[in-house]
């Protein structure tokens, strides 16, 4: 038999095994696989174990299949054995005698590949869930995702603006402005996809603000993508330096401020713009003011009010910079809190250009914001860890709104199912209580009869 035909037969056998396993699991309600791998569905479990058997056969006949050649060799720390039926032919006896146990470990080889695939799938699901929710803060709707080292993209739809774009979430595509704080991939990696997707949807070229020191590199990046993809990627790339102002629309402007990270970085403040009558004309009546205005006299001052400030990745040094006062008095401050507990501590956070929650506690008296939104938590923390840690801020920042919701926390599938059932049970109990109250209100004589 030719090697090509042999490969084809083994792959066909694998598909048949997968179908048989799935039928067996569904009919027998087999629970052992779900207990071993709670994140795998029955279909995935059947395919997974069929693949292991195909690998056993491949090893037995000394014919390495192409799709298995990329798997790394692993030390025999854990052995995974499968019992084959009794041999009925010389060929089967030869295959059975040559079958070797398949070594697999939790963190290498096939289990590692499956583990990473599950983790990425869980991340995508959690990311989509968080991206859809959003929140209302001080009159602004805020959406996005921020996980330290994975991605950051915070969206303010009413301002038509996104801060950073690590993986280009779908909601970011419709924002006309993107403010890039620095060049780490979890903050800028989705930029080419953002520009390309807007072109695909027929949207106008976006305006992207970057620190001046990286503008040339970003231009080169887009040139490479244009050359590789033979496509146009049109955008208005603006090098906006600290202290410079750019008009987003008639009533909004953006201005960068200095932050401290391991590479050049800057934050952004978006200001609302309004006109205020000058003091020397405040005593005049309407007709007099109108005449002055028609005669060309400038009777108003332009007043900038900081609405939203976004720091990106930074150390706590930005808090002590007097030139950053507008960021600390903006209506909403969106800043990072990568680390929460004593291990790793403040020194580790500063060494990597990040901020520790304890530093926010230490400098709490500088914040004049109405709301502080914490982001960029390390992926090592779970949702409950973050909730408990940020409760410490409530007493320190009295009168402020402390939010810590732009993150993704993983929960094992079994735990999620348990919480879902508990929530469903609680909802049913609440509905039953409400129903009883309505019944008693409608038929009070029933309650009287029951008591008697």
N, C-alpha and C positions, 0 to 999 in steps of 0.2 A: 504494500500500500504506500502511495506517495505521501511525503510529509504534509503537503497541502491538504490532501484528502483526509489524512489522519487528524489534522487540526480541526477541519470542518466537522468531522464526526464527533470529536470530543466537545466542541462548542455546542453542537446540537444536543449531545447528551446532557450537558450542563443546563441547557434551557428546559429539557424534559424533567431533569431532577428538580429544578426550581419550581416548575408547575406542580409536580407531585408533592413536594414539600408544602407548598402553599395550600393545596387541597387537603393534605393531612392535618395541617395546623388549624385550618378553618373547621373541618369536620370534628376533630377530636378536642377542640378548644384547648390546645396545648399551651400551657402557661410558662414552661421552664425557660424558653427563649426570652420571653418578655421579662422574666425575672433577672436573667443574666444581662440582657441589653435593654433596659427600659426605654431608651431613646429610639429603638428600631420598631417599625411597624411589622406586621406579619409578612407582608410582601417583601420588605427589605431583608427580614430575617431569613426567609426561604432562599432568596438570591444569594445571601451571604454564605449560608452553609453549603449551598450547591457549588459556589465558587471554591470553597475549601476542598470539597470532594474532587472537583475537576483538577485542582492543584495536586492532590494525591495521585490521581491517575497520570497526570503529566510527569510527575517525578518517577512513577513506576515504569513508564515506558521510555524514560530518558529523552523525552521530547518536550523541550521548553516552549510553551506557547508565547507568541509575541506580546500579548497583553499582560503576561506575568513577568516578563523579563525586567521590567522597571522596578519591581519590588526589591528592596534591599534585603541582604541576608541578615538573619537574626540569630543570636545565641540561643541555645536550647534551654532557656530558663523555665519555660512553661511548655508542656507538650499537649498537643491537641490531637487525639486519636479518634478514628472512626472505624467501626466494625463493618466489614464487608460480608455479604452472604457467602455461604459455602460454595467452593469451587465446583463447577459442573463440566468444565472442559479444560483441555491442556492450556489453551490460551488464558483462561481465567486463572488457572493455577499459577502460570508464569507471572501474571500481573500481580496477583495477591502476594506471592512470595517476594516480589521486589518492592512492595509498598513500604515506604519509610514514614515514620511519624513526622508530622509537619510542625516545626518549631515556630511558635508565635509568641511575642511579648506584648505587654500592654502599651509600650511606648515606641515600638519599632515595627517595621514590616507591615503586614496587612492590617493588624489591629490599629496601628498608628494611622494608617490611611483612612480607615473607617472612622476612627475617633475624630480626626481633623475634619472629615466631611460632615459628620454630625454637628460638630461645634460650629462650622461655618453656616450650616443650614439653620441652626438655632439662632445664630447671630442675625441672619437675614430676617427671620421671622420676628424676632424681638425688635429689630431696627424698623421694620415696616410698621409694627404696632405702635412704637413710640412716635414715629414720624407722622402717623395719622392723627394722633391725639391732639398735640398742641396744648396751649394754656392761655389764659387771659391774665395779664399782669399790668396793673396801672393803666388800663384802657388800651393796651396793645396786645394783639395776638402774637404769640411766639411759638415757633415750631422748630424742629430739628433734632439732631442727635449729636452727642459728644461723649466719646469714650477715649481715655488717654491711650495714645499709641495706635488706635484703630481709625478713628475719623472724628472730625468736628465740622459741623455745618449748622449754624443757627440762623433762622429765617425770620424776618419781620415783614410779613406780607403787606401791611398797610404802608410801609416805607419802600416796598418793592426792592428790598435789599437782603442779601445773604452775607453773613460773616464766615469766611473760610469755606472750603468746599472739598473735604477729604475724599468722599466717594460719590459725589453728585446725586443726592436723593432726588426723587422725582419732583417734589415740590419746589426745589431750588431752581429748576429749569426755567420757570416762568418769572423769576426775579430778574429785573433788568440790570441790577448793580450787584457786584460781588467785591467785598473788601477782604483782601488777603493780608494776614498778619505776618506770616513768615513762610519759608520755603520747605518746611518739613512735609513729607508726603501725606501724612494724616490730616494736613490742613490745605494742601494745594493739589493733591493727586487727582482729584476729579475735575480739575479745570478744563483740560482738553475735551473731556466727554460732555461737560456742560455746554461749551461753545458749539460742539458738533451737534448735540441734540437740539439746541435752539435753531440751528440752521435746518435740521431735519423737519422741525415743526413749522418752519416758515416764519420764525420770530426774528425781530430785528437784532443786529449784532449787539451784544451786551457791552457794558462799560465795566472794566475790571481795574480796581485800584491795587497797586503793589508798592512795597518799599522801593525807592529808587535804585538801591544797590542790586536788586534782582531783576529789574526790568529787561535788561539785555538777555539774561539767561532764559527768561520766560518767552521772549521773542524767538530765541533760538529753538526752544522746545516746540513752539508752534510751527516753525519752519520745518523741523524734522517730521512732524505729523503731517504737514501738507505734502511733503515730498514722499513719504511712505504711503500715504493714503490717496495721493493724487486728487486732493480735494481742497476746497476753499474753507478756511476757518477764519471768519471775519470777526474781529472784536476791536473795541476801543480800549487799548491798554494804556493806563494812566499811571505814571510814576508820581505818587502823591507823598510829599515829604512831611515830616512833623511840623505842625503849625500852619501848613497851607490849607486853603479852603476850596471845596468844589461844590457847586450847586447841583443837587439832585433834581430839584424842581423848585418852583417859586417859593414854597414855604419850608424847604428842607435843604440843609447843607451838611457836608461831612468834613471832618478835620481829624487827622491822625495825631496821636500823642505817643510819647516814648515809653517803651516797655523794655524789660531786661530778660533775655533768653540766652541759650548757648550759641545761637546764631542771630544775626540782625533781625529785629522784630519791631512791630509797632501796633498799638491799638487804635481804635477809631471811636469818635464821638459824633453822633448825628444830632444836629440842632434844629429846632423849629425856628422859623423866621417870622417875625411879625413887626408891624410898623407901630410906633408909639409917638404921639404928639409931643413935640418939644415943650419944655417947661415954659419958655417965654411966650408961647402961644396958648397956653392952657386956659387963660382967662377970657379968650376971644369967643364970640358966638359963632354959630354955624355959617352964616353968610359971610362974615369977615374971614373965616378960615378958607371958605371956598374961593373968595377973591384972591387971597394970597396964593392959593394953589394954582389958580388959573394964570396968575402973573409969573409963575415959574419959580416961586420961592419954595425951598425945601423946608417943609414944616414938620417933618417926622424924623425920628431916629430909628435905625434898624436894631432890633433887639434879638439876640440869639439866646435861646433857652436850651440847655443840654437835655435831651430826651432819653437817648439810649447810648450807653458806653459799652464797648466790647474790648477786652484786653487781649484775648488769645493766650498763648503760653507766656508766662512771665514769673519772675520772682516777686517777692513782696516789696522790693525796692521801689516799684512804681508808685506805691502808696505814699512814700515819703518825698516824692518829687513834687515841689510846689507848682511846677508847670502843669501838673496833671489834676489840678483842682477841679476842673470841669467834669472829669470822669468820676470823681468822688462825690459830686453833687448832682449828677444826672438823675433823672427820675428813675431809671433802671440801670443798674450796673450788672453786666454779665462778665463774670470772671472765673478763674479756674481754682480748683482745690484738688489737685492730683492725689495728694496723700492725706490720710486722716488720722492715723494712730502713731504711736511712738516708734514703731518698726515697720517701714523706714521712717526716720525722724527728719527734723528740720534741715540738718546738714546735708542729708541725702537729697532732699528736695531742692535746695539751693544749688548743689553741685550739678544737678541735671536741669537747672533753669526753670524750676517749677515752684509752686506755692503749697505750703502745708496748711492744713486747717488751723493748727495752733497759731500760726502767724496771723491769720485773719482774726482770731480771737485777741491776739496781742495788740493789733492795730485797729480794733473795732471802733474806737472813739473817733477815727478819722472819717468814717463813712457818714455822708449826709444824704444818701440816696433813700428814696421811698421803698425801693425793692432791690434786693441783691439776689441774683440768680447764679448759683454755683454749678459749674460744669467740669468736664475733662477729668472725671474721677478715674483712677486706675482700675483696670478690669479685674484686679485681684479682689475688689470689694463687691459684696452682694448688696442688694437693695436695703436690707435691714441694717447692715453695717453703716451705710450712708445715712439712713434715717436717724439712727441713734446718735451718730457723730454730729450731725447738723443741729440736733436738738440743743446742743451746748451753746449755739449761737443765739438762740432765742432770748436768753437772759442778757447776753452781752449787747445785742443790738435791739434793745427794746424800742418798739415803735416801727421797726423795719420789718419787711416781709422777707423771710429767708426761704428761698425755693431751691430744691435740689432734685429736679426731675429730669434733667437732660442727661440721661444715662441709660445703659442697658445692663440689666442684671439677669444672669442665667439661673434657671430653676430646673432641677431634674424633672423628667416627664412625670414620674410617679408623684413627686411633690406637687406639680402643677395640677395633676388630676385630683389629688386629695383636696387641694384648695378649691378647685372648681366644684367638687361634690359638696364641700362644706358651704360654699357660697350659695349653691343651688338649694341645699337643705334650709339654710337661713332664710332665703327668699321665699320658699314655700311656707315656712313657719310664720313669717311676717304676713304673707298673704292670707293665711288661715286666721290669724289674729284679727286682721282688718275685716275679713269676711264675717267673723263672729260679732265684732262691734257693730257692723252695719245691720246684721240680722237682729241684734238686740235692740238697736235704735228703731228698727222698723216694726218689730213685734215684741214690745216690752212685756206683754202678757205671758209670752213663752218663758222668759226668765223668771217671772213670778211663779209660774206653775212648777218649774224645775226646782225652785227653792222649797216650795211647799211639799 
